[in-house]
Amino acid sequence: MPQPILIVHGGAGTIPEERHPAAMEGCRRAAQAGWSALSAGGSALDAVEAAVRALEDDPTFNAGRGSIMTRVGTVEMDALIMDGTTLRAGAVAAVRRVRNPITLARAVMERTPHVLLVGPSAEALAELLGLPTADDAELVAPRDRERWEALWRNGPPDLREVLAQALAEPMDTVGAVALDAAGHVAAAVSTGGMSNKWPGRVGDSALIGCGAYADDRVGAVVATGWGETLMRVVISKTACDFMALGLTVQTAVEAAIRLLEERVDGRGGLIGVDRMGRIGIAHNTPHMAWAWTNGETLRVGIRAATSR
Ligand code: ASP
């Protein structure tokens, strides 16, 4: 049996130097949280949920607490979790006032006959299950409120400028993939989305195959970056398909990022694990914070070895 392993990321983008320590420390803590679940006999699914919850609770990242704001100043989050054993998945999109969207996504998978619930319906499920809530003031990071206020000071901002600015900033979405002792893989992703997005906008992070994909026969992959481009190449499933065709996980994530850039001029990053416990990290943004652990070793970084 391959050795269990878990890898997390804290988003692809340009991460200012002064934020590198917080991003790497947050990833390290999340990897430890995920590993605690795995070493306590938990499944890969438990581990990726625990890791992503830790990242959602850390205001450094754009997910849960620390989420960015929509154009109208609200917080709308997307999350997705997938079980590689059964190919079951659960997701929520444009959900508000939920403290840990990843746990709500898991509830969609386990407690409803559905895969994806949006907005108020997802919030109603959270309420029914008594999941912890948080209002926008608690969810938004102060630095994002300041950025948002500056952007709107002189009236509606120019959309092209907003996109250029969003792409130049860290995107900070979070994700995790894991392989457990039983040989099962799982993937989880959670985000506040893209800066200044329209209310109701749903990104890759809520969509199976785009934000994440997991299949025990192959491995698991999670994406981050400019969602509108990631979803057009169904990037996580594409990377899994490359693995199924025989590429190593590292070559597969690199090939998927190359495809993203060549076909849709996209920006983003991927982490992946294959069913043997080998991992891959790739991005075409200047940075992507990551951490992985197999219990014996824990490594943290802010850039993939092969990134350009
Ligand atoms: N992929 C996310 C989205 O487009 C953003 C990110 O990865 O930071 O919603």
Residues whose N, C-alpha, C, O or C-beta is under 5 A from the ligand:
A	BS01	LIG	G11 M171 D172 T173 T191 G193 M194 G203 D204 T224 G225 W226 G227 E228
